[in-house]
Structure formats: C-alpha cells, structure tokens
Amino acid sequence: MIFVWVVVAAVVVFGVWVRLAPSDPGRWHVMPDRVENRDFDGGVMRVVEAGPEGLARLDAVARGWPRTQALAGSVEEGMVSYVTRSALWGFPDYTTARQAGERLEIDARLRFGRGDMGVNRKRVEAWLEKL
C-alpha cells in the first residue's frame, strides 16, 4: 500500500512541476539560423509567404488559441514566442514566429520528452489555416 501512495505522490509532484516550471525567454525566444519546412519528432518548422502583415495576423490567431500566451517578443520587434500548454498535464510547447520580409518563419517545439505525437504540427497548421 505504501508503494501505491509513493507512486501517486510522485505523479502529483511531477504534474505540479511540469505546470509550474518557469519558461526562460532566453532559452525559448530564439530562432534557428536556418528555418525550412520540415517535421521532426518534437516539433515542426514552416516557412510561408504571408505578406508584410503575416506576423501580426498570426499573433492575433495565437493569442486567441486555447492555453496559449505570449512568452516574449512582439509584432513590432518582428519576432514573438508563445507557450501553449497541454490540457491535461500542462506540458509546455514553444512556438516562435518571425517576420522575414514577405515570409513568415515558424519554429514549434516541445520542452519535455522526445516526441509530441504531431501536436505542434497540427497546431501550427491550424494557425496557418486561420491566416
């Protein structure tokens, strides 16, 4: 019986830690030197022609998305990073979007684990559909 309580306590502590883990903008408000259209186990990158107002339109979509908030940056700066938390456990995923001329560059990635089961890809594609 004690083993069960230890496991339950460990799960609760893990859940609280995941939900309350701070998001350091210095680590997550960054863009790789090279952004290209590709999927990977923990996220996705997209480059789309979105016009000069692409970031502003994406920002409006992202800020209206469930469990999503801006982490750092602004449309005026030309780059914004968002944190979106999963509904059940509150796992944070980070999405950074940058205006590069007429192009919009997006890098979405997970923080914990190795794979996201396509969650970042689905979210980014849904955001782009709303543009």
C-alpha positions in Angstrom: 0.0 0.0 0.0 2.8 2.4 0.7 4.2 1.8 -2.7 0.9 2.9 -4.3 1.0 6.2 -2.2 4.6 6.8 -3.2 3.7 6.4 -6.9 0.6 8.6 -6.5 2.7 11.3 -4.7 5.4 11.1 -7.5 2.8 11.6 -10.2 1.3 14.6 -8.4 4.7 16.1 -7.8 5.6 15.6 -11.5 2.4 17.2 -12.6 2.9 20.2 -10.4 6.5 20.6 -11.5 5.5 20.4 -15.2 2.7 23.0 -14.8 4.8 25.4 -12.7 8.2 25.0 -14.5 9.3 28.5 -15.5 9.8 29.4 -19.2 13.1 31.2 -19.7 12.7 33.6 -22.6 16.5 33.5 -23.1 16.2 29.8 -23.9 12.9 29.7 -25.8 12.6 33.0 -27.6 15.1 32.1 -30.2 15.1 31.0 -33.9 17.5 28.7 -35.6 19.8 30.2 -38.2 18.1 28.2 -40.9 14.3 27.7 -40.9 12.9 25.4 -43.5 9.7 23.4 -44.0 10.2 20.2 -42.0 8.7 17.9 -39.4 10.7 16.3 -36.6 9.8 14.1 -33.6 9.4 17.0 -31.2 8.0 19.7 -33.5 7.8 21.4 -36.8 9.2 24.3 -38.9 7.3 26.1 -41.5 8.1 28.9 -43.9 5.2 30.6 -45.7 4.6 33.6 -47.9 2.3 35.7 -45.6 2.9 39.2 -46.7 4.3 42.0 -44.6 1.4 41.7 -42.1 1.8 37.9 -41.6 3.2 38.1 -38.1 0.5 40.5 -36.9 -2.2 38.2 -38.3 -0.6 35.1 -36.8 -0.2 36.9 -33.4 -3.9 37.5 -33.3 -4.6 33.9 -34.0 -2.1 32.6 -31.5 -3.3 34.9 -28.7 -6.8 33.6 -29.2 -5.7 29.9 -29.1 -6.6 27.9 -26.0 -4.0 27.7 -23.3 -1.6 29.9 -25.3 0.1 33.0 -24.1 2.9 35.2 -25.4 6.3 34.5 -23.8 8.5 37.1 -25.3 8.9 39.5 -28.2 6.3 41.5 -30.2 5.0 42.1 -33.6 6.8 45.4 -33.6 10.1 43.6 -32.9 9.4 41.2 -35.7 9.5 38.0 -33.6 7.2 36.6 -31.0 7.4 33.4 -28.9 4.4 31.7 -27.4 3.9 28.9 -24.9 1.0 26.6 -25.3 0.2 24.1 -22.5 -1.5 20.7 -23.0 -4.9 20.4 -21.4 -4.3 17.6 -19.0 -0.8 17.8 -17.8 0.1 21.3 -18.8 3.2 20.3 -20.8 4.6 23.4 -22.4 5.3 23.6 -26.2 7.1 26.7 -27.6 6.3 28.3 -30.9 8.4 31.2 -32.2 7.3 33.1 -35.3 9.5 35.7 -37.1 8.6 38.0 -40.0 11.3 37.9 -42.7 10.3 40.2 -45.4 7.2 38.7 -47.0 7.9 35.4 -45.4 6.7 34.1 -42.0 9.1 31.6 -40.3 7.7 29.4 -37.6 9.5 27.0 -35.3 7.4 25.0 -32.9 8.9 22.5 -30.5 8.3 20.6 -27.3 10.1 21.1 -24.0 9.8 17.7 -22.3 10.1 14.3 -23.9 11.2 13.2 -27.3 8.0 13.2 -29.4 4.8 15.2 -29.4 2.6 12.9 -31.4 2.2 15.6 -34.1 0.7 18.2 -31.7 2.9 21.0 -32.7 2.4 20.3 -36.4 -1.4 20.2 -36.0 -1.4 23.5 -34.1 0.9 25.3 -36.5 -1.2 24.1 -39.5 -4.4 25.2 -37.8 -2.9 28.6 -37.1 -1.8 29.0 -40.7 -5.2 27.9 -42.0 -6.7 30.8 -40.0 -4.4 33.4 -41.7 
